[in-house]
Amino acid sequence: MKKMSIFLAVISICSIFLTSDAFAKGGMKWKGSGGWGMGSQYNKMYDPKTVETISGEVVSVDKITPIKGMHYGIHLMVKTEKETISVHLGPWWYIENQDFEIKPKDMIEVKGSRVTFEGKPAIIAAEIKKDGEMLKLRDENGFPAWSGWRKR
């Protein structure tokens, strides 16, 4: 019985060392934000100097991959009095886990940075308001809500 206890203790200690070594060598890596993080090429497009607010009707809700290699995100087409414009919300894994639903024919207000994306005007959203509720996607400097507190 005593030999069995010593054997199990040795196995446990070896397991701890092997697991620690795997972590140290990068065996377990966090996948990150799929190109949606603050320092990404895409998020550098957000410019607090071009922030504006639009109101209109949601024409469509789609999934897009803004830049090759990114995870897909949620995208709206919104018809205002002046134009129909593309509105980029954020990564699908963040948007789809919020208690905030947007569907075609919804009337919404969007606050965000007006950019040129693929040669056309678009808005990278910071806030969406609908029926008195608000979905906050970015702070006043464009820092994404999904990027987490550790990077602030």
Secondary structure as UniProt FT lines:
FT   HELIX           2..24
FT   TURN            25..26
FT   TURN            32..35
FT   TURN            38..39
FT   TURN            41..42
FT   HELIX           43..45
FT   HELIX           48..50
FT   STRAND          51..64
FT   TURN            68..69
FT   STRAND          73..79
FT   STRAND          84..91
FT   HELIX           92..95
FT   TURN            96..97
FT   TURN            104..105
FT   STRAND          107..117
FT   TURN            118..119
FT   STRAND          120..130
FT   TURN            131..132
FT   STRAND          133..136
FT   TURN            140..141
FT   HELIX           145..147
FT   HELIX           149..151
//
